[in-house]
């Protein structure tokens, strides 16, 4: 997972349309167990709302099942 500082640095240097993965896994479930991830999520959403410099989205790359959670790639794209 990237830090909010790394995201901020990336946003300031990225070109329009450029994208980057900031997390791979199942963020919602992983963040439930981690205060650091919940804080990162809040900071990232606040940064997005305040600046409108980027868009956040996710892409499922592996299906989950009864004994395995799904895997997503979480992207940030410069507007």
LUMGUVO-260285 format. One record per residue (C-alpha): x, y, z; residue in one letter; chain; residue number from 0. Coordinates in Angstrom, 2 decimals. Example, Ala and Ser with C-alpha at 12.3 -4.5 7.8 and 13.67 -1.06 7.14 Angstrom:
# residues 2
12.30, -4.50, 7.80, A, A, 0;
13.67, -1.06, 7.14, S, A, 1;
***
This chain:
# residues 79
0.00, 0.00, 0.00, X, A, 0;
1.22, 3.47, -0.84, X, A, 1;
1.29, 6.14, 1.83, X, A, 2;
-0.68, 9.38, 1.49, X, A, 3;
2.65, 11.17, 1.06, X, A, 4;
3.57, 8.89, -1.86, X, A, 5;
0.16, 9.51, -3.43, X, A, 6;
0.56, 13.26, -3.01, X, A, 7;
4.01, 13.14, -4.64, X, A, 8;
2.70, 10.99, -7.49, X, A, 9;
-0.27, 13.31, -8.12, X, A, 10;
1.99, 16.35, -8.30, X, A, 11;
4.28, 14.74, -10.91, X, A, 12;
1.88, 12.54, -12.94, X, A, 13;
0.56, 13.57, -16.33, X, A, 14;
-3.13, 13.71, -17.19, X, A, 15;
-4.49, 10.19, -17.81, X, A, 16;
-1.59, 8.46, -16.06, X, A, 17;
-2.57, 5.81, -13.50, X, A, 18;
-0.96, 3.96, -10.64, X, A, 19;
-1.92, 1.06, -8.36, X, A, 20;
-2.04, 2.10, -4.72, X, A, 21;
-3.21, -1.23, -3.26, X, A, 22;
-3.74, -4.85, -4.31, X, A, 23;
-5.95, -7.17, -2.26, X, A, 24;
-9.41, -6.78, -0.73, X, A, 25;
-9.21, -3.31, 0.79, X, A, 26;
-12.56, -3.29, 2.60, X, A, 27;
-11.84, -6.46, 4.56, X, A, 28;
-8.15, -5.69, 5.07, X, A, 29;
-8.93, -2.17, 6.33, X, A, 30;
-11.44, -3.56, 8.84, X, A, 31;
-8.47, -5.03, 10.72, X, A, 32;
-6.08, -2.08, 10.29, X, A, 33;
-6.40, 1.42, 11.73, X, A, 34;
-3.56, 2.57, 9.43, X, A, 35;
-5.48, 1.47, 6.32, X, A, 36;
-8.70, 3.13, 7.51, X, A, 37;
-6.82, 6.38, 8.13, X, A, 38;
-5.17, 6.15, 4.70, X, A, 39;
-8.58, 5.61, 3.10, X, A, 40;
-10.08, 8.64, 4.85, X, A, 41;
-7.08, 10.82, 4.00, X, A, 42;
-7.16, 9.69, 0.36, X, A, 43;
-10.88, 10.40, -0.03, X, A, 44;
-10.49, 13.81, 1.65, X, A, 45;
-7.59, 14.62, -0.69, X, A, 46;
-9.65, 13.56, -3.73, X, A, 47;
-12.63, 15.71, -2.71, X, A, 48;
-10.48, 18.73, -1.87, X, A, 49;
-8.39, 18.77, -5.05, X, A, 50;
-10.36, 16.91, -7.77, X, A, 51;
-6.95, 16.13, -9.30, X, A, 52;
-7.53, 12.39, -9.58, X, A, 53;
-10.11, 9.62, -9.74, X, A, 54;
-10.10, 6.43, -7.70, X, A, 55;
-11.33, 3.12, -9.10, X, A, 56;
-10.86, -0.61, -8.70, X, A, 57;
-10.62, -3.66, -10.94, X, A, 58;
-11.35, -7.22, -9.83, X, A, 59;
-8.52, -9.51, -10.88, X, A, 60;
-9.44, -12.72, -9.02, X, A, 61;
-12.79, -14.14, -7.98, X, A, 62;
-13.28, -15.05, -4.36, X, A, 63;
-14.97, -18.14, -2.99, X, A, 64;
-15.85, -19.69, 0.34, X, A, 65;
-12.26, -19.97, 1.60, X, A, 66;
-10.56, -17.21, -0.39, X, A, 67;
-11.37, -13.53, -0.61, X, A, 68;
-11.43, -11.79, -3.99, X, A, 69;
-8.45, -9.74, -5.15, X, A, 70;
-8.74, -6.24, -6.58, X, A, 71;
-6.28, -3.70, -7.88, X, A, 72;
-7.02, -0.21, -6.59, X, A, 73;
-6.03, 2.58, -8.96, X, A, 74;
-5.54, 6.29, -8.84, X, A, 75;
-5.81, 8.13, -12.19, X, A, 76;
-4.70, 11.73, -12.77, X, A, 77;
-7.48, 13.93, -14.17, X, A, 78;
***
